[in-house]
Amino acid sequence: MEIQGSPAKLVWLLVLGIAMTAACAAIVLGYIPVRAGGIGEFSAWVGLIFFGFILVLIVWRLMNAKAVVVTITPEGIRDTRIAERVIPWAAVKKVSTWELQKQKVIVLQVPPEVEGSIQMTRVARFWRGP
């Protein structure tokens, strides 16, 4: 079974990302006045970097939105957003769900050695710690 990405959801995130990045840029560039050197200016710089980075990720995912994201086979499961290789069913120790703001996620628990062998994507490795 193959599951494709959803461009409609990404377009909404793109609009939101553009708005947040533009608001932060407006503060940094002085179009929206804040006290120089204050927490508002600092927050705008942090927001500009953070939302700019997220905006790049959204654009990247939007360019690949119709691609197959999750593939489920008798051998295992592969999520291209997470790993380059298939996670074998025999390696899955636990399956659970996690929910945040009505967004449900299936969580597969695998041993650390399997996690190391599936060649996780850069984004997955980056967010693995936090």
C-alpha positions as CSV (number, residue, x, y, z in Angstrom):
1,M,0.0,0.0,0.0
2,E,1.3,3.5,-0.8
3,I,0.2,6.7,0.8
4,Q,0.8,10.1,-0.9
5,G,1.4,13.5,0.7
6,S,-1.3,16.1,1.0
7,P,-0.6,19.4,-0.9
8,A,-3.7,21.1,0.5
9,K,-2.4,21.0,4.1
10,L,1.0,22.2,3.0
11,V,-0.5,25.2,1.2
12,W,-2.1,26.3,4.4
13,L,1.2,25.9,6.3
14,L,3.0,27.8,3.4
15,V,0.6,30.8,3.8
16,L,1.1,30.7,7.6
17,G,4.9,30.4,7.2
18,I,5.0,33.4,4.8
19,A,2.9,35.5,7.2
20,M,5.1,34.7,10.2
21,T,8.3,35.2,8.3
22,A,7.1,38.5,6.8
23,A,6.0,39.8,10.3
24,C,9.4,39.0,11.8
25,A,11.2,40.6,8.8
26,A,9.0,43.7,9.1
27,I,10.2,44.1,12.7
28,V,13.8,43.4,11.9
29,L,13.8,45.9,9.0
30,G,12.1,48.6,11.1
31,Y,8.7,48.7,9.3
32,I,7.1,47.8,12.6
33,P,8.8,49.8,15.4
34,V,10.0,48.1,18.5
35,R,12.6,49.2,21.1
36,A,16.1,48.7,19.8
37,G,18.0,46.0,21.6
38,G,14.8,44.9,23.5
39,I,13.1,41.5,23.7
40,G,10.9,42.4,20.8
41,E,13.8,42.9,18.4
42,F,15.5,39.7,19.7
43,S,12.3,37.7,19.3
44,A,11.9,39.0,15.7
45,W,15.4,37.8,14.8
46,V,14.8,34.4,16.4
47,G,11.4,34.2,14.6
48,L,12.9,35.3,11.3
49,I,15.5,32.5,11.5
50,F,13.1,29.9,12.8
51,F,10.2,30.6,10.5
52,G,12.5,31.1,7.6
53,F,13.9,27.7,8.1
54,I,10.5,26.1,8.5
55,L,9.3,28.0,5.3
56,V,12.2,26.4,3.3
57,L,11.1,23.0,4.7
58,I,7.5,23.6,3.7
59,V,8.5,24.7,0.2
60,W,10.7,21.6,-0.1
61,R,7.9,19.3,1.0
62,L,5.4,21.1,-1.3
63,M,7.6,20.4,-4.3
64,N,7.5,16.7,-3.4
65,A,3.9,16.7,-2.1
66,K,2.4,14.3,-4.6
67,A,5.2,11.8,-4.1
68,V,4.6,8.5,-2.1
69,V,5.3,9.3,1.5
70,V,4.5,6.0,3.3
71,T,4.9,2.5,1.8
72,I,3.6,-0.5,3.7
73,T,4.7,-3.9,2.4
74,P,4.8,-7.4,3.8
75,E,8.5,-6.9,4.5
76,G,8.0,-3.6,6.5
77,I,7.1,0.0,6.5
78,R,9.0,3.0,4.9
79,D,8.3,6.7,5.5
80,T,10.4,8.8,3.2
81,R,10.2,11.8,5.5
82,I,11.9,9.7,8.2
83,A,14.2,7.1,6.7
84,E,15.8,6.0,3.4
85,R,15.2,2.2,4.1
86,V,12.4,0.0,5.0
87,I,11.8,-0.8,8.7
88,P,11.3,-4.5,8.9
89,W,8.2,-5.7,10.8
90,A,10.4,-8.0,12.9
91,A,12.3,-5.0,14.2
92,V,9.1,-3.2,15.5
93,K,8.9,-3.7,19.2
94,K,5.9,-1.6,20.0
95,V,3.2,0.3,18.1
96,S,1.4,3.2,19.8
97,T,-0.4,6.4,18.9
98,W,0.4,10.0,20.0
99,E,-2.0,13.0,19.6
100,L,-1.4,16.7,19.6
101,Q,-4.2,19.2,18.7
102,K,-6.3,16.5,17.1
103,Q,-3.4,15.3,14.9
104,K,-2.8,11.6,15.5
105,V,0.5,10.0,14.8
106,I,1.5,6.3,14.8
107,V,4.7,5.7,16.7
108,L,6.9,2.7,16.0
109,Q,9.4,1.7,18.6
110,V,12.5,0.0,17.2
111,P,15.8,-0.9,18.9
112,P,18.6,1.7,18.6
113,E,20.7,-0.6,16.3
114,V,17.8,-0.8,13.8
115,E,17.3,2.9,14.0
116,G,20.9,3.4,13.1
117,S,20.7,1.0,10.1
118,I,17.7,2.6,8.3
119,Q,19.6,5.8,7.4
120,M,17.4,8.5,8.9
121,T,16.9,11.7,6.9
122,R,18.7,14.9,8.1
123,V,15.5,16.4,9.3
124,A,14.6,13.3,11.2
125,R,18.0,13.2,12.9
126,F,17.8,16.9,13.7
127,W,14.4,16.5,15.4
128,R,15.2,13.2,17.0
129,G,16.9,14.9,20.0
130,P,14.2,17.5,20.8
